Amino acid sequence: MSGYEKFYEESLYPLQNGILRTLAPVCGNVLSLTGGTALSRIYFHHRYSDDLDLFGNSVEHFNEIVEASLSALENAGYQFVKGSIIRHEAYTQAVVRNGGTNLKLDFVNDVAAHFGECIAHPLYPRIDSVRNILSNKLTALYRLEPKDIADLYFIACSYQFDWAVALQEAESKEAGLDAITIADIISTFPRDMFKAIKWRITPDPGDFFKSLTIMTRDILHASPNSLAM
């Protein structure tokens, strides 16, 4: 077990598990676990992921739910890093510290469209759909983080969907999203960044980059995803 694997398996993931168990009865009926952590902990187990992203869609009394969630964590014995709680009308961030391990929580009340149906899981009762996470991942590609490319690769290899629809759904969340730019970001993913991803399941590098080429072609042609066929 590598150094980072030991950290995630023995420190961060047990902390994630405890926090999600604590939050489940408080906000698990309205806030979905989403993003890379949903993909990596629930769907694919393909890489290690750090933060917990809990999203709602136009949730009434959002701030009250967040405050109840933070109180539940405190009552369960969790401590927040001093000064880490940032509150806005539709967004709250907090960092939990447990021993030498920090875990960032993001609570977001989104107003964008939501696609697909959430699922239940023993880890947390409301897990975002892969379809919705895909649309969010496409809008996030502009931040140029290797983990987003890894997530797109596993989604495309595992699920059948139409790129025209996926791009349309992403554009409904991010006006001006450009398929050509998206394809360019994917096709120019640096080879030396492959090792920067904290893999749990490491793809063959040759297959990985060949698949990115195919993905780029499918996006530019707005065609069905051919990697999962």
C-alpha positions in Angstrom: 0.0 0.0 0.0 1.5 3.3 -1.1 1.7 6.3 1.2 -1.4 8.1 -0.2 -3.4 4.8 -0.3 -2.7 4.3 3.4 -3.8 7.9 4.1 -7.1 7.5 2.3 -8.0 4.0 3.4 -7.0 4.4 7.1 -7.7 8.1 7.7 -9.7 10.1 5.2 -12.2 7.6 4.1 -13.1 6.5 7.6 -13.6 10.2 8.4 -15.8 10.6 5.3 -17.8 7.6 6.3 -18.4 8.9 9.8 -19.5 12.3 8.6 -21.9 10.9 6.0 -23.4 8.6 8.7 -23.9 11.6 10.9 -25.4 13.8 8.2 -27.7 11.1 6.6 -30.6 11.6 9.0 -30.2 15.4 8.9 -29.9 16.3 5.3 -29.8 12.9 3.4 -33.3 13.4 2.1 -32.6 16.6 0.3 -28.9 17.1 -0.3 -27.1 14.7 -2.7 -23.6 13.5 -2.5 -22.2 14.5 -5.9 -19.0 15.1 -7.8 -15.8 13.1 -7.8 -16.4 11.6 -4.4 -19.8 10.1 -5.5 -18.1 8.7 -8.6 -15.1 7.3 -6.7 -16.9 6.0 -3.5 -20.1 4.7 -5.1 -19.9 4.1 -8.8 -16.4 3.3 -10.0 -13.9 3.1 -7.1 -11.4 4.3 -9.7 -9.5 7.0 -7.8 -9.2 8.6 -4.5 -11.2 11.7 -3.8 -10.9 14.2 -0.9 -13.9 16.5 -0.4 -17.6 15.9 0.3 -19.9 17.9 -2.0 -23.5 18.0 -0.9 -25.9 19.6 -3.4 -29.5 20.5 -3.3 -31.7 21.9 -6.0 -33.7 25.0 -4.9 -34.1 23.4 -1.5 -36.4 25.4 0.9 -34.9 26.3 4.2 -31.5 25.4 2.9 -29.5 27.4 5.4 -31.5 25.9 8.3 -30.7 22.4 7.0 -27.0 23.4 6.8 -26.9 24.8 10.3 -28.6 21.6 11.6 -26.0 19.6 9.7 -23.1 21.5 11.3 -24.7 21.2 14.7 -25.1 17.4 14.3 -21.4 17.1 13.4 -20.4 19.1 16.5 -22.7 17.0 18.7 -21.1 13.9 17.3 -17.7 15.2 18.4 -16.3 16.5 15.2 -14.3 19.8 15.3 -14.1 22.5 12.7 -10.9 24.1 11.7 -11.0 27.6 13.1 -12.2 30.2 10.6 -13.0 27.5 8.0 -16.8 28.0 8.0 -17.8 30.3 5.2 -21.5 31.1 4.8 -23.3 32.5 1.8 -27.0 32.5 0.9 -26.7 29.3 -1.2 -23.3 28.0 -0.3 -21.5 27.0 2.9 -18.1 25.6 3.3 -16.6 24.0 6.4 -13.4 22.0 7.1 -13.6 19.2 9.7 -10.4 18.2 11.5 -10.0 14.8 13.0 -6.6 14.1 14.5 -4.2 15.2 11.7 -6.8 14.8 8.9 -8.8 17.6 7.4 -11.9 17.1 5.3 -13.6 19.9 3.4 -17.4 20.0 3.2 -19.3 22.0 0.6 -23.0 22.5 0.9 -24.6 24.0 -2.2 -28.2 25.0 -3.0 -28.1 24.8 -6.8 -30.6 26.5 -9.1 -29.4 24.8 -12.3 -31.4 22.0 -13.9 -30.8 18.5 -12.5 -30.7 15.5 -14.8 -31.3 11.8 -13.9 -32.5 10.2 -10.7 -30.6 10.1 -7.5 -30.0 6.6 -6.0 -29.8 5.3 -2.4 -26.6 3.7 -1.0 -25.6 2.3 2.4 -22.9 5.0 2.7 -25.5 7.8 2.2 -29.1 7.8 1.3 -29.0 10.2 -1.7 -26.3 9.8 -4.3 -26.4 12.0 -7.4 -26.9 10.4 -10.8 -24.0 9.8 -13.2 -25.9 11.7 -15.8 -26.0 14.9 -13.7 -22.4 14.5 -12.6 -21.4 14.2 -16.2 -23.0 17.5 -17.1 -21.2 19.1 -14.1 -17.9 17.6 -15.0 -18.1 19.0 -18.5 -18.7 22.5 -17.1 -15.7 22.0 -14.7 -13.2 21.0 -17.4 -12.1 24.6 -17.7 -10.3 24.3 -14.3 -7.9 21.9 -16.0 -7.7 19.4 -13.2 -6.5 15.8 -14.1 -9.1 14.2 -11.8 -11.9 15.6 -14.1 -10.4 13.8 -17.1 -10.1 10.6 -15.1 -13.8 10.9 -14.1 -14.9 11.5 -17.7 -12.9 8.5 -18.9 -14.6 6.2 -16.5 -18.0 7.6 -17.1 -17.6 7.2 -20.9 -16.2 3.7 -20.6 -19.1 2.6 -18.3 -22.2 4.3 -19.5 -24.0 4.7 -22.9 -25.2 8.2 -23.6 -25.3 10.7 -26.5 -22.7 13.4 -26.4 -25.0 15.8 -28.1 -27.4 15.4 -25.2 -24.7 15.6 -22.6 -23.3 18.8 -24.0 -26.7 20.3 -24.3 -27.4 19.5 -20.6 -24.0 21.0 -19.6 -24.6 24.1 -21.6 -27.9 24.6 -19.8 -25.8 25.0 -16.6 -22.9 26.9 -18.1 -23.9 29.3 -20.9 -21.3 29.5 -23.6 -19.9 26.1 -23.1 -18.1 25.3 -26.3 -17.7 21.7 -27.6 -14.6 22.6 -29.5 -12.9 23.9 -26.4 -14.0 20.9 -24.4 -12.6 18.6 -27.0 -9.3 20.5 -27.1 -8.9 20.3 -23.3 -9.4 16.5 -23.4 -7.2 15.9 -26.5 -4.3 17.9 -25.1 -4.4 16.3 -21.6 -0.6 16.1 -20.8 0.8 12.6 -20.6 2.8 13.5 -17.5 -0.4 14.3 -15.7 -1.6 10.7 -15.8 0.6 9.9 -12.8 -0.7 12.9 -10.9 -4.1 11.2 -10.6 -4.5 9.2 -7.3 -5.7 6.0 -9.0 -7.3 3.1 -7.2 -7.8 1.3 -10.6 -5.0 2.4 -12.9 -5.9 2.1 -16.6 -3.4 1.1 -19.1 -1.9 4.5 -20.2 -2.0 3.5 -23.9 -5.7 2.6 -23.7 -6.4 5.7 -21.6 -5.0 8.1 -24.1 -6.4 6.2 -27.1 -9.8 6.5 -25.4 -9.4 10.3 -25.0 -8.8 10.5 -28.7 -12.0 8.6 -29.4 -13.9 10.7 -26.8 -12.7 13.9 -28.5 -13.9 12.6 -31.9 -17.3 11.7 -30.4 -17.7 15.2 -28.8 -16.7 17.0 -32.0 -19.2 14.9 -34.0 -21.9 15.2 -31.3 -22.3 11.5 -31.7 -23.3 8.6 -29.3 -20.5 7.7 -26.8 -18.7 4.9 -28.6 -16.4 3.9 -25.7 -19.2 2.0 -23.8 -20.6 0.3 -26.9 
